[in-house]
Amino acid sequence: MPSSLQCQEKLHVAIIMDGNGRWATARGLARAAGHEAGIEALRRVVRAAPDENISILTVYAFSSDNWKRPESEVAALLDLFRRFLDSETEDLVRDGIKLSIVGRRDRLPQDLVCEIERVEAATEWGDLLHLRVALDYSARDMIVEAAKKAAASGELSRDSLTAALGAPDVDLLIRSSGEQRLSDFLLWECAYAELHFSPKPWPDFAASDLKEAMASFHHRERRFGALQAA
């Protein structure tokens, strides 16, 4: 059982938001409807995160491999993300939530890149929660780029790679929809992450499911390779 101090630590939680398309298909809806419902689930989790002592929340929105999906679905996803940025900025600023986008930007439409930069600047001073959204993201590619950056600085080490990647280690990784794999997400940062797999598709994920995952996390003993304390 962790100490009360451990339970009060500010945590980095990562979520693979999986199952939007299957959720929609099971209901006879277009896959885009599943992604719309997934945005509502994200809003619920973002609102609930600070109450669970989460200070950094990193979510997997669009992987670099997702470019292989049908062009119409990719276009719908990018348009949905554009609308999310436009509609959420005021609430993010009001609620003290800092938004950062991690991943490549050179393959995104230029108007979306400009919108990302606008929202990042507007929310820069948010100190309640740091919401990191992985877009056109590949952990392997990020590690390669971080290694190049660290080597160019003259110091290639664990610390320099972590600094180049830009976020602390993940404490808890949650994946929805029953799949049990990392899918090229935060591979370096999840070296000692606890894992929680929910059978629910992401659109059905609620604040109570986040609370359940956090309760499971707090009942685990994290030894990081060391022996259990006597």
C-alpha positions in Angstrom: 0.0 0.0 0.0 1.5 3.4 -1.0 1.9 6.1 1.6 -0.4 9.1 1.8 2.5 11.2 0.5 2.7 9.0 -2.6 -1.0 9.4 -3.2 -0.6 13.2 -3.1 2.1 13.2 -5.7 1.3 15.1 -8.9 1.1 12.4 -11.6 1.7 12.1 -15.3 -1.1 9.9 -16.8 -1.2 8.9 -20.5 -4.2 7.6 -22.3 -4.6 5.7 -25.6 -8.1 6.8 -26.7 -9.0 3.6 -28.5 -12.3 2.3 -29.9 -14.0 5.3 -31.4 -14.6 3.7 -34.8 -15.7 0.4 -33.5 -18.1 2.2 -31.1 -19.7 3.9 -34.0 -19.8 0.9 -36.3 -21.5 -1.2 -33.5 -24.3 1.5 -33.5 -24.7 1.7 -37.3 -23.1 5.1 -37.4 -20.3 6.6 -39.5 -16.9 6.3 -37.9 -16.7 10.1 -37.7 -19.6 10.0 -35.2 -17.4 7.8 -33.0 -14.6 10.4 -33.1 -17.1 13.1 -32.2 -18.2 11.1 -29.2 -14.6 10.6 -28.3 -14.1 14.3 -28.0 -16.9 14.4 -25.3 -15.1 11.6 -23.4 -11.9 13.6 -23.5 -13.7 16.6 -22.1 -15.0 14.5 -19.2 -11.6 13.1 -18.4 -9.9 16.5 -18.6 -12.4 18.0 -16.1 -11.9 15.0 -13.8 -8.1 14.8 -14.0 -7.1 17.6 -11.5 -9.2 15.9 -8.8 -7.1 12.8 -9.2 -3.8 14.6 -8.6 -3.0 14.5 -12.3 -0.8 17.4 -13.3 0.1 16.1 -16.8 -2.3 14.3 -19.1 -1.0 13.0 -22.4 -3.5 11.6 -24.9 -3.0 9.8 -28.1 -5.1 11.5 -30.7 -3.5 10.6 -34.1 -0.5 8.3 -34.7 1.9 8.7 -37.6 0.5 5.3 -38.8 -3.0 6.8 -38.9 -2.1 8.5 -42.2 -2.7 5.0 -43.7 -6.4 5.3 -43.0 -8.9 6.3 -45.8 -8.3 9.9 -46.9 -11.9 10.8 -45.9 -11.4 9.6 -42.4 -8.1 11.4 -42.0 -9.7 14.7 -43.3 -12.6 14.3 -40.8 -10.2 13.7 -37.9 -8.1 16.8 -38.7 -11.3 18.9 -39.1 -12.6 17.6 -35.8 -9.4 18.5 -34.1 -9.4 22.0 -35.7 -13.0 22.5 -34.4 -11.9 21.3 -31.0 -9.2 23.9 -30.8 -11.5 26.6 -31.9 -14.3 25.7 -29.5 -12.2 24.9 -26.4 -9.7 27.7 -26.2 -11.8 29.9 -23.9 -12.6 27.1 -21.5 -9.0 25.9 -21.4 -7.8 29.5 -20.5 -10.6 29.9 -17.9 -9.9 26.5 -16.3 -6.1 27.0 -16.1 -5.3 24.2 -18.6 -2.2 24.4 -20.7 -2.4 22.7 -24.0 0.6 21.4 -25.9 0.7 19.4 -29.1 3.4 16.8 -29.4 4.5 15.1 -32.6 5.2 16.2 -36.1 3.7 19.3 -37.6 5.3 19.4 -41.1 2.6 17.1 -42.5 -0.3 18.9 -41.0 -2.3 21.5 -43.0 -0.8 25.0 -42.4 -4.1 26.5 -41.1 -4.2 23.7 -38.5 -0.6 24.4 -37.5 -1.4 28.1 -37.1 -4.4 27.2 -34.9 -2.3 25.0 -32.7 0.2 27.7 -32.2 -2.5 30.2 -31.3 -4.1 27.9 -28.7 -0.7 27.0 -27.2 0.2 30.6 -26.8 -3.2 31.5 -25.3 -3.0 28.7 -22.7 0.7 29.0 -22.0 0.2 30.1 -18.3 -2.3 27.4 -17.4 -1.1 25.8 -14.1 -3.9 23.4 -13.1 -3.3 20.8 -15.8 -0.9 20.3 -18.7 -2.9 18.6 -21.5 -0.6 17.1 -24.1 -2.2 15.9 -27.3 -0.1 13.5 -29.5 -0.8 14.3 -33.1 1.0 12.7 -36.0 3.0 11.1 -33.3 5.4 8.1 -33.3 7.4 7.3 -30.1 10.2 5.7 -32.2 10.5 8.8 -34.4 10.5 11.0 -31.3 13.3 9.0 -29.7 15.4 9.2 -32.8 15.0 13.0 -33.0 15.7 13.4 -29.3 18.9 11.3 -29.6 20.0 13.5 -32.5 19.3 16.6 -30.4 21.0 15.3 -27.3 24.1 14.1 -29.3 24.4 17.5 -31.0 24.5 19.2 -27.5 27.4 17.0 -26.6 25.6 14.8 -24.0 23.9 11.6 -25.0 22.5 10.2 -21.7 19.2 9.1 -20.2 18.7 12.6 -18.7 19.5 14.4 -21.9 17.1 12.2 -23.9 14.3 12.7 -21.3 14.9 16.5 -21.5 14.8 16.4 -25.3 11.5 14.5 -25.2 10.0 17.2 -23.1 8.0 15.4 -20.4 8.7 13.4 -17.2 8.1 9.6 -17.0 4.6 8.4 -17.2 3.1 7.1 -13.9 0.1 5.4 -15.4 -0.9 4.4 -18.9 -4.5 3.8 -19.6 -5.8 2.2 -22.8 -9.5 1.8 -23.6 -11.4 -0.7 -25.7 -9.7 -3.8 -24.4 -6.5 -3.7 -26.5 -3.3 -4.4 -24.6 -0.4 -2.9 -26.5 1.5 0.5 -26.5 1.1 1.1 -30.3 4.3 3.3 -30.5 3.1 5.7 -27.8 5.5 7.2 -25.2 7.8 4.2 -25.3 10.7 5.9 -23.5 8.5 7.7 -21.0 6.5 4.5 -20.2 9.6 2.4 -19.2 8.2 2.0 -15.6 4.6 3.1 -16.1 1.8 1.1 -14.5 -0.6 -0.2 -17.1 -4.4 -0.2 -16.9 -6.6 -1.7 -19.7 -10.3 -0.8 -19.8 -12.7 -2.9 -21.8 -14.8 0.2 -22.6 -14.5 1.9 -25.9 -13.2 5.4 -25.5 -16.6 7.2 -26.2 -18.1 5.4 -23.2 -15.1 6.2 -20.9 -16.3 8.3 -17.9 -14.9 10.2 -15.0 -15.7 7.1 -12.9 -13.5 5.0 -15.1 -10.6 7.4 -14.6 -11.3 7.2 -10.8 -11.2 3.4 -11.0 -7.9 3.4 -12.9 -6.4 5.7 -10.4 -7.6 3.6 -7.5 -5.9 0.6 -9.0 -2.8 2.6 -9.5 -2.6 3.7 -5.9 -2.9 0.2 -4.6 0.2 -1.0 -6.6 3.7 -1.0 -5.2 6.2 0.6 -7.5 9.7 -0.6 -6.9 11.4 0.5 -10.1 13.6 -2.6 -10.1 14.5 -2.4 -6.4 13.5 -4.9 -3.7 10.4 -4.4 -1.6 11.2 -2.4 1.5 11.6 -4.5 4.7 
